[in-house]
Amino acid sequence: MCLLTEENRGVDLTSTPEWRRLLALGTPPPLRELFASDPDRARRYRFGCADLTVDLSKNWLTDDILRALVDVADASALSERRTAMFAGERINSTEDRAVLHVALRLPRASSLIVDGHDVVPDIHRVLDRMSAFADAVRDGTHLGHTGKPIEVVVNIGIGGSDLGPAMVYDALHRFADGPRCRFVSNVDGADIAGALAGLDPETTLFVVCSKTFTTIETLTNARTARDWLVGRLGDDQAVSRHFVAVSTDAAAVGAFGIDPQNMFGFWDWVGGRYSVDSAVGLSVMLAIGPARFGQFLSGFHSVDKDFVSVPHAQNAAVVMALLGMWYSNVHGAQTKAVLPYSHNLRRFPAYLQQLDMESNGKTVGLDGRAVATTTGPVVWGEPGTNGQHAFYQLLHQGSWLIPCDFIGFARPGAGPQHHHDLLMSNLFAQAEALAFGRTPAEVAAEGVPEQQIDHRVFLGNRPSTMILADELSPKVLGELIALYEHIVFVQGAIWGINPFDQWGVELGKVLANRITPELVDASAVPAHDPSTNALIAWYRARRSG
């Protein structure tokens, strides 16, 4: 039975009585007052989500606001769309596709029927093939062309085929006991040149990630890598031992020179930014091993179960999404900072940039009409404590409302304990300072000269969320990613947009394909606007070669 109807495909939330009741609540008292009148909020607004602890108490949140936000969610198509996604319905309406990244982490004994076919055995067949290959590389059964074991894996992809595995490898590198990994994505030749520098072709394996095997940046880098390998080993046959593919096009993979037996597939219901737990994660599995990759998948699944079973008012992903909507649509926030106090999560904000901004950066709703509100925020961030010496000035004393997500862990991933104690003290201090600030009287009581008092006041009342776990393990990382996937989904459902297409990336690609030959062929007559034509002429006059 189809769970989505024309009536619930997309609802203009601003037209609902629930939205009007939310607006009527206005802005809550400052956080200082909220904590003074309700010290129990630190307990009441602390949510569990699998192994994660999510403290929402330093947000602009009261019981009345929470009820109103949940009422807005309940009046939207959220519940129907969530049920439809987990059932395998084609909720990616513009591409007529199911959206089933949640299926990628289903246990082997599960079943999910899509168009009359159970996809779970297919998923585990790919996982089993990945595991067998990873084991063969890791134990030396799969050797390079000259009989040497593989020591370095170079993942070649772009977008989700790079951001996902690169972020996860950085985050979990302390668990890596297999080949070292490098990552190439940018078509700028400096990227592939840097990745290849110092490598031995006899011990290097390339993983080429491209669903259609036509992505121009990925294929350009892959061809350069192939030329590098063959040029140094002197044998075209070496490609079959040193290249594998993550793709769905066996013919194109074979034409490149990769043995189709070394092609690991996925499905059109897996979007790139949701694909790190598919075969796109092969480089990660090679590094940390199949068992730990399985723990990574189990983390995703733990949060999936919470997302579908916990009531909205206690559901961490739902409430975090609603708060983001509240800040953006009602209070004018344009950005969200994600601030992991973990050096190993230094690429997590960049990963979330794609996840959120490519998903919900839309102005057209499911009904084809313009949306009635602002949609996805600009997502950005850096790891602590580096960011404290860069942009925290603006967070504390600037004029913008910038909600912050802080992430921290009880146990260090590496290094001395006293380093971690200092790191975590900074994490907790920054959230406290943002929430409560420092009044003129408090500044004056510290003996600050009168002419400096106004400059050293912190207004506070800057909202933040604290996400904590015992340690950054493979399972916990899967949980973190899944939490943010579901936040993005909830917001897309409430805004009535499709988070699973990305037509906004297409136009630039089309125009680049037109411009490329015009840059190198002096006889070509550019047919663009005057500014672009002048830029092409400038480049032609100066390009080398």
Summary of the structure (lengths in Angstrom):
residues: 545
radius of gyration: 25.2
end to end distance: 61.4
largest distance: 77.2
contacts: 1815
relative contact order: 0.13
helix: 54%
strand: 12%
